[in-house]
Amino acid sequence: MHPKLKIVIYGLSVFLIYTILAIGLRYVTHHVPQEDEYFGLISNKDLLLGVGLAFVLTFTHERKKNLK
């Protein structure tokens, strides 16, 4: 598999895991987002936080992998 594709898949999986956890916490706490929401589940703020988290975790993962 191409190395760049592995990086993209890693980032998407981090984002997907974050999104699943965020939606799960919404159901458990019965907290409805006050802002714009997608499908009544997740807000713009949550999505931007997920993208930022995926970028940071992917970047640090690649740095650690390259240092070995």
C-alpha positions as a Markdown table, in Angstrom:
| # | Residue | x | y | z |
|---|---|---|---|---|
| 1 | Met | 0.0 | 0.0 | 0.0 |
| 2 | His | 1.2 | 3.5 | -0.8 |
| 3 | Pro | 2.7 | 5.3 | 2.3 |
| 4 | Lys | 0.6 | 8.5 | 1.6 |
| 5 | Leu | -2.6 | 6.4 | 1.5 |
| 6 | Lys | -1.7 | 4.9 | 4.9 |
| 7 | Ile | -1.4 | 8.4 | 6.4 |
| 8 | Val | -4.8 | 9.4 | 5.0 |
| 9 | Ile | -6.4 | 6.2 | 6.3 |
| 10 | Tyr | -4.9 | 6.8 | 9.7 |
| 11 | Gly | -6.2 | 10.3 | 9.9 |
| 12 | Leu | -9.7 | 9.3 | 8.7 |
| 13 | Ser | -9.9 | 6.5 | 11.3 |
| 14 | Val | -8.9 | 8.9 | 14.1 |
| 15 | Phe | -11.6 | 11.3 | 12.9 |
| 16 | Leu | -14.2 | 8.5 | 12.7 |
| 17 | Ile | -13.3 | 7.2 | 16.2 |
| 18 | Tyr | -13.6 | 10.8 | 17.6 |
| 19 | Thr | -17.0 | 11.3 | 15.9 |
| 20 | Ile | -18.4 | 8.0 | 17.2 |
| 21 | Leu | -17.3 | 8.9 | 20.8 |
| 22 | Ala | -18.7 | 12.4 | 20.5 |
| 23 | Ile | -22.1 | 11.1 | 19.3 |
| 24 | Gly | -22.1 | 8.4 | 22.0 |
| 25 | Leu | -21.5 | 11.0 | 24.7 |
| 26 | Arg | -24.3 | 13.1 | 23.3 |
| 27 | Tyr | -26.7 | 10.1 | 23.7 |
| 28 | Val | -25.4 | 9.3 | 27.2 |
| 29 | Thr | -25.6 | 12.8 | 28.5 |
| 30 | His | -28.7 | 13.8 | 26.6 |
| 31 | His | -26.9 | 17.0 | 25.6 |
| 32 | Val | -28.3 | 18.6 | 22.4 |
| 33 | Pro | -25.9 | 21.0 | 20.6 |
| 34 | Gln | -27.0 | 24.6 | 20.6 |
| 35 | Glu | -25.2 | 25.5 | 17.3 |
| 36 | Asp | -25.7 | 24.3 | 13.8 |
| 37 | Glu | -25.9 | 20.5 | 13.8 |
| 38 | Tyr | -25.6 | 17.7 | 11.3 |
| 39 | Phe | -28.4 | 15.1 | 11.4 |
| 40 | Gly | -29.2 | 16.3 | 14.9 |
| 41 | Leu | -26.1 | 14.7 | 16.3 |
| 42 | Ile | -22.9 | 16.7 | 15.9 |
| 43 | Ser | -22.2 | 20.5 | 15.6 |
| 44 | Asn | -19.7 | 22.4 | 13.5 |
| 45 | Lys | -17.6 | 23.0 | 16.6 |
| 46 | Asp | -17.3 | 19.2 | 17.2 |
| 47 | Leu | -16.4 | 18.6 | 13.5 |
| 48 | Leu | -13.7 | 21.2 | 13.6 |
| 49 | Leu | -12.3 | 19.8 | 16.8 |
| 50 | Gly | -12.3 | 16.3 | 15.3 |
| 51 | Val | -10.4 | 17.5 | 12.2 |
| 52 | Gly | -7.9 | 19.3 | 14.4 |
| 53 | Leu | -7.5 | 16.3 | 16.6 |
| 54 | Ala | -7.0 | 14.0 | 13.6 |
| 55 | Phe | -4.4 | 16.3 | 12.1 |
| 56 | Val | -2.4 | 16.6 | 15.4 |
| 57 | Leu | -2.5 | 12.8 | 16.1 |
| 58 | Thr | -1.6 | 11.9 | 12.6 |
| 59 | Phe | 1.3 | 14.4 | 12.5 |
| 60 | Thr | 2.7 | 13.1 | 15.8 |
| 61 | His | 2.3 | 9.5 | 14.8 |
| 62 | Glu | 4.2 | 10.1 | 11.6 |
| 63 | Arg | 7.0 | 12.0 | 13.5 |
| 64 | Lys | 7.4 | 9.1 | 16.0 |
| 65 | Lys | 7.4 | 6.6 | 13.1 |
| 66 | Asn | 10.1 | 8.5 | 11.3 |
| 67 | Leu | 12.3 | 8.9 | 14.4 |
| 68 | Lys | 12.7 | 5.1 | 14.8 |
